[in-house]
């Protein structure tokens, strides 16, 4: 949720709570005040009637007309003075209304009268209605004003924040470029920007170090590997190598070879990541594919594979030729290696991309994981599990899309510009 | 043949030297840039194996000096850096070949022989062993005077075996020699086996001796004994 939306919701809630609570308070205050006023008026009326009777020695006119009501009724009983709320018919407004009436006893020429004076009380409904309308309008205006101010303020005050945000979004660890942030006048944002800049340069440093470390480590491993290899080769020359030693030799030799391949693959990956292959030219892929197919000819005929090459258009990418060769050799190599006897390899290229489809056993590793490092579809296989990772790294470097899927018994690799 | 090994890693250089001495080369060692410079200026070598990263400087700077001193000295760079740029730079500076660590000694031996042949005998020398004659420039093998009909890979394999006569060649080193580093090992072992089988058959059919011996589980060896 946007910051503005959140602020608005909080504002709205606060205003609503305030208005509702305020409304109740005002309502009860008004109600009490009006009641008191009406009661006071009734007592005043009583005083005026008593005065009138004393002065003019007659009863005042009874009235049912209008809002106020005065009634006399002779009585023999004594009347208890009381204030009662009731509803009466108001002939002026032609409807039944809440009234407050005062009943009291009046003695006049030896006769007791029960006198009723009544005044209409303002209806609660009306009061509530008026209050709600007033407060509602006030609330709405307040909210609108707040929204506008928040929006304006957030545009102004938060501007550095959004600038920073979009700048940080541009930050790419592989772009190897630190993002330069502004120096806003707001202290918090200035501090945020400073910290972010520090963080980004630290990340870049770490990343660079890590990459350099990988490369250096791989380099350093080459020499000890070379020593092991040369010693191994000398060892095996000795004439009567005991049988046990032969087994040991084979195990060490195999492990050394694997280590050596793994290391050179990792080194290659590190170099691609470090963008050490700078030369770029327009590489025609058909030529590379044909070369690679030629180089794996032996294996292809050994496994009785049928190769179909269907290149109607030329697919070429501006990239490093060596990397393109590695990419093609990996993809074709996989298509041959992970094939079945008498299987097929179908390579088709258009100006948009290349599709390599080959028969083979279904992959044992989830399809989406195959491009990750050290993922092997057959754990026992004599491969490093880095081939596809290298291919993807090469494609990523040149913004080429690479997709793998398994469909109708075919492994399909597709690369697109 | 006199060879200078310039390599700062003692165990590696001593290993190489040990091996070269057994192959009847005379081997000198240099472990730093200064030492290599001195030796290259004082003595004449047939071949120099040159490491690039040396204490005291880059081995690449030595290439010119060595070549100036004796143009027919073969320079083979042995480096841990398997980068195309380095390779091209080294070859541009006059190096004759480039080997990336970790390499097989048999491969090194084969390269030294090829470089030596190219520089000193203008590549005209035929290699003779027993009644077998190999002409590397024409990809031709003669057994008892009969031209042997070999495929390219069979030819390369035979040459590699003969260049490393009397040594056990591991299957791995043969695979890398024939198909490069990217070779799929398990599959290539099958191919090597069938190539060897064909070669032996062809050589014997043409009146040659059966000199290719297999060393169980390890590799092959060309030996006339």
Interface residues (C-beta under 8 A of the other chain):
Chain A: X219 X220 X222 X223 X225 X226 X227 X228 X229 X230 X231 X232 X233 X234 X236 X237 X246 X247 X249 X250 X253 X256 X257 X260 X261 X264 X267 X268 X271 X276 X277 X295 X298 X299 X302 X322 X329 X333 X337 X382 X383
Chain B: X9 X11 X12 X15 X16 X18 X19 X22 X80 X81 X82 X83 X84 X85 X100 X101 X102 X103 X104 X105 X106 X153 X167 X168 X170 X172 X173 X179 X181 X182 X184 X185 X186 X187 X190 X191 X215 X216 X217 X218 X219
